[in-house]
Amino acid sequence: MENGATITNARVPQRRPEATSDRRLIVADRVWDGRAAHPLQDGFVLIEGDRIGAVGRVAELGDSMTALPRIDLPGTTVLPGLINGHVHLALSGSSRPVRDYLKDARTGIAALTVRAVRNLRLAVESGVTTVRDLGIVNEVGFTVRDAVADGRIPGPRVVTSGQPITVTGGHCHWFAHECDSAMDIRVAIRRQVRDGADWIKLMLSGGNLTPGTNPLAPQFSRDELRACVAESRRLRMPVAVHAYDPQSIRWAAECDVDTVEHCLFETPEGVGYDPATADLMAENAVAFVPTVSGALRRDREGPAPVAKRVHDKQTSIREVFRKLLAAGVPMVAGSDAGVPERGFGDYPADLAALVGAAGIGLSPRRALIAATSGAAEHLGLADTGVLEPGRRADVLAVRGDPLRDMTALEQPELIMAAGVRVPPPSVHQES
């Protein structure tokens, strides 16, 4: 990746080696590799254990492959498994997730872990094969990450910051390191690296979930942000920054972070988009992660108990994201699953809500790239996001053609996470 270190999950146990001799063919009407302008017609994907062995047209299959076990999926499109670039695995997604979290936390780490395992199941059953968690206690985040990686529990691959960094009493302080100086920040980063974090997450502005914080102003100084980035770079760690307001976003672009979460340019008066900041983000390949897709989807479906401030500014916020895209700022799709009314099984519908005039003006292909190859590139995940030989066998097959109609993502026919086929969804209620 441009600014930070490529994620290798070196600390994570790898899947059991006995799976590597398993060779299977997936055959479908269309195969889209995560990049191409158009899908292959009458295509196949060869799965070899937890990796992709080959991709091509059925007519090009050699004699050695025709005798392999075959999964025929007529009427479907095969594409890379989806990447959700911003989730909180220990949050409930209810209208009061902080209340739910604190109740679980009082019970103990086991209750939080059960919540995370359940959310992982919901995510993978919807076609998500990688999540980036940007706020969770280390004991839960690192435990479930490693358990998925070595096959002990089902789920998408987990990349996580573990505990984020905030100020004393700051945004999400209940599961964060509370830091009030540049040295505090450096110590927190060193602890996160020691304990196994994949990313560093800094709560640069306040947030909606935390009473007493201000989402429209920085919590840290610019020098403290610089210290965070410098220490992270020294330790070869990528940096994600939570930022709502124009000043926080500007500082994040100037300090060359890797991703800006939310990136709404909100001010007390409305929305204050800054084209110079957008140009700097594009120049430095600083990606933004819009986390309002759930709100856009619910606007289509009817009123829901989400932040009134977000609803009141939806038109301006959509315009901000269109301008960022037009300026060439990279985008990583992420839903903020776990915060109010954003479920882990809703991601396909959330992606569809970004498309067209009612969304943020994306074409289906561009929205899919933001959740597959583009997300992988900007999150430093060199082994997923594209269907090509040698990559992880993270595969999604859906009925219909999502490059024409994104609602096809809501009709999964087959899901594989690192070559392991996900069983059909069981009955869940997100709570």
N, C-alpha and C positions, 0 to 999 in steps of 0.2 A: 504494500500500500504506500501511497505517496508520503504520508506524514509520520506514520507510526510503524510498529513492528507487525509482521505477519503472524497471525495466530496459528500456532502449531499444536496446541493442546499437549505439549510435551509431558505435562504432569499427569495427563489423563490416561488410565489404562485403556489399551486398545481392545477392539472386539476379538473374540476368541478365534484363533487361527483355523480351527476346523471348518469354518464357514467358507474359506477361500476356494475350495474345490467345487463349490456349488455353481453350476453354469445353467442359466435359463434364458430363454428368448421371450421378450415382450413384443407383441405384434399389434399394431394399431393403425387406424385410418390415417392418423397424422402424428408426426413426431416433431416437436419444436425444441431446439437445443438450448434455449435461453438467450439467444442472441439474434438469430436469423430474422430477416424481414418476413419470411413465410415458412410454414412448417413443411417438412418432407411429407409427401403423400405416400400412403402404403409403406410405412416405415417400421423399423424394428430397433430395439435396444437390447444388447447382449449384457446380461448380468453375470459377473464372475465373482462369487462370494460377496464381499462388501464394496466391490468396485464395478465400474462400467468397463466392459471389454470392447465393445464396438457399437456404432450407431450407423444406420444406413437404410437403404430401401430393401424391401423384401425380395425384389427381383435380383438384388446383388448378393443374396445369401449364398455362400459356398456350400459344397456338399458336406463338409465337416460340421456345419451348423444345422443342417436341416433335421438331423436326428436328435437334437437337443430337446429337453423338456420345453414346452411352449405355452405361453399364456396369451391366448387370442382375445383381443378387446375391440371387437367391431364397434364402429360409431364413436370412438373415443379419440382424444388427443393425449399423447404422453409428453410431459414437460418436466423440468427439474422440480424437486420438492421446494416448497415455499420457505422463505426466510422471513421471520418476524424480527425486525431490528430493534424493537423496544418493548420489553415486557417486564412484569413484576410477578414472579412465580408464587410468592407467598401472600399475595393479595387476592381478595375474593371476587373482585369485579362487581360486587353488589353496590347499592346506593350508598353504603357506609363501610367502605373497605378498611378504613383505619380502625373503626370500632371492632370489626371482625379480626383484624390483625392483632390488636392489643389483647383481645380475648384469647386468641390462640397462643400468643406469647406468654400470657399468664399461666396457661396450661403447661407450656414447655416447648422445647425444640421439636419434639416428636409431632405435636399438633401442626406446627408450621410446615414440617416436612411432608406430612400427609396432604396438606393443602397443595404444596408444590407438586407432589407426585400426581395428584388428581388433575391439576392444571396442565401438566405435561401430557397426560393421556388425552385430554380434550384437544390440545393443540395438534398433536400428531394425527389424531383421527380426522382432523379437518384438512390435512395435507401439508401441515407445517413440519419440516424436517430439521430446521435449525432455529433456535431462539437466542437472542441476546438479552439477558437479564441485566438491568441497570439499577438494581437496588434491592438487596436481599441480605439477610445476615449470612456471614460466611459459613457457619455450621450447616445451614440448609443449602445454600447455593452450590457450594463446592461438593457437598455430599451427593446431591441429586445429579450434578454434572458427571461425576465419576461413575455413579451407578448406572446411568444411561450408557456411558462410553464402554463399560465392560459387560453390558448386557444383563445387568441384574434387574432393571426395571425398564418398561417400554417408554418410549418418548422420543422427541426430537433431540438432536445434539444440542447441548447447552454451552453457550459462551457467556461468561458472567463477570461483572465487576465486583461481585460480592458487595460489601458495605460501601456505600458512597461516602463522599466527604462533604460536610456541611458546617455551618457555624453553630455555636452553642444555641440551642433552641431553634435552629434553622429548619429549612424544609426537609421533611422526612428524618428528623433527628432521632426518631425511635429505633431506626435500624442503621444509623450512620455513625461515622467517626465525627465527633464535634471538635472543630479546629478553629482557633482564633488568631493564628499567626502563620507566617510562611514556614517557620520551623515545625509547627504542629502539622501542617499539611505534608511536609516532607516526611515526617515520622509516620504519618498515616499511610502514605504511599509505600514506604518501605515495609510496613507491616502487611499491607495487602499483597505486595509482591512475594514476601516471605510465605504468606499463607496460601497463595495459589491463584490470585486474581488473573483474569485474562485481559481486563480493561481497568482503567481508572475512571471513575465517575465523579465529577464535581458539580455540586448544586450551586451554580453561580448566582442565580436569582432565587427569590422565594417561590413558593408554589401554592396551588389551590388546595391541596390536601392538608396543609399545615396552618392552623389558625395562628395569627400573630406574625406571620411572615408576609413579605410584600413581593408578589409575583412581578411587579412592574419596576423593580430596581435591583441592582446587584447586592448580594450578601457579602461578597468578598471584594477586596480592592484589586485593581489591575496588577499590582506587584504580587499579590498573593496568587492570582491566576498564573502569572509568569512563573512563579516558583513551582506551582503544580505541574505545569507543562515541562519546565526544565528538569525537574526530578523524574518525571515519567519518561522523558526522552533519554535521560541518563541510564535508566533501567530498561529501556527499549519497550516501553508500554504505551499503547494507544490511549487517547484521552477522549472521553465523551463529556460534554458540558450541557447541563440543564439551563436553558436560557429562554425567557419570554420577551424581555424588553430590548429595545434597540441598543442601549449602551452595553448590556451584557453580550449581545450577539456581536457587536462591533469588536469588543475586547477579545472575544473568542476567535474571531477571524484574524485579528492582529497577532494573537499569540499562536496561531497556526495549530489549533486543536484538530482532531480527526473528524468528529461529528458534533453538530449542534442539535440538541433534542428540543422539539417543539418549535422554536424559531419563529415565533408569531409576530415579532416587532410591535408588541402591545405597549400602549402608553395610557396614562389616565384619561386622555382625551379621545382615544380611539386606537388607530393603528398607524405607526409612523415608519413606514418602509423607507429604507435608506439604500439607494442604488449603489453608492460607493462601497458599502459593506458587502452587498451582493457581488460586486466585481472582485473584491478582495477574497471572498469565499471561493469564487470560481478560479481565481488565479492560484490560490493555495490548495485547491481540491478539497476544501472543507465541505463535507456533505451535510445536508440538513435532513432531519427525520420528522416529517409532519405526523403528529399524533392525534389529528382531529378526524380521521376517517370514520371512527365510530359515531361521532356527533353528526357528520355529514350523512351517514347511513340512517341514523335515527330521525334526522330532519325529513328524509323521504318517507319513513315509516310512521311518523307522528311524534307528538311531544313525548319527551322522556325526562326523568329527573337528573339532568346534567347541569353543569355550570351555566347559569343564565348569561353570564358575561361572554362565554364562548358563543352561545346561540345568537346573542345580539350583534356579534361582530362577524358572523359567518361569511357574509358577502365580502367584507374587507380582507378577512383572513384568506379566503380562496384567491383573491386577487394578489395577495402577497406571494403565495406559493406559485402562481402563474408567472409572476415577475421573476422570482428566483430561478425557475426553470428556464425562462427566456434568456436570463443572463448567463446561463451555462453552469449554474450551481448544481453539483451532483446531488441526487436524492436517494435515500435508503428508506424503503417502506417499513413502517413500524406502527403498531396500533396502541401502545401503552396498555396492553391487556393487564387487567387486575385493578385498574382505577375505576371510578364509578361507571357502571353499566357498560364495561368493555370486557367481553368474555373471551376466553381462550379458544373457543370453537367458532368465533365470528370472523376470523381473519379473511376468508375468501370474500364474504360480503363487504367487509371493510375496504378491501382492495377495489372491488367493483364500484364503491362509492366515490373513489378518486377520479373516475373516468368521466369525460365529457363536460358539458357546460354546467351540469348540476354538481360536479365534483371540482377538481382543480385543473380541468382541461387536458388531462392525460388521455392518450390513446390506449386501448387495451394492451398493445405491445409494450408501450413505455411503462405502464403500471406493472406489467409482469416482469419486465427487466429490473424494476426497482425492488422487486421481491425475489429475484433469482440472481442472474449474473451480475447486475449492478450492485446489489446488496453485498454479494460475496466479494466483489472487487474492493469496495470501500470499507468493508469490515475486516479485510485482510484474511479472508477464508479462501485460500487458493485451491482447496480440494473439493469445492461444491459449487452449486449455482449454475452449472452448465452440464449438459449431457455430452460428454466426450470421454474417450478412453483414458483410464487412470483416475478419473474423479470418483468420489464416493457415489455409491448407487443410491442417491437420494432422488426418488422418482415418484411422480404423481401422474396418474391417468384419470381424466375426467370425461364425462359424457358430453359430447358436443365440441365446439371450438372456441376456447376462451379468447383467442386472438380476434374473434368477431363479436363474441358476446361473453363478457366477464362472468355472468351468472353461471356459466358452465363450471366454474371453480367450485360451486356449491353442490356438484353432483359427482363426487369422487367414486371411481370404480376400482382403483388400486393405489395403494400408498406403500412405498418402501423407504425405510430409513436405514442407510448404510447396508442395503441388501436384505434387510429383515422385513418381511411383509407384515404390515400392520393389520391386525384383525378388524373385522367390521365394527363400527361404533357400538358400544354398549349403551344402555340407557343412563344418561346423566342429567342432572339438573345443576346448573351453575349457581352456587350459593356461597 
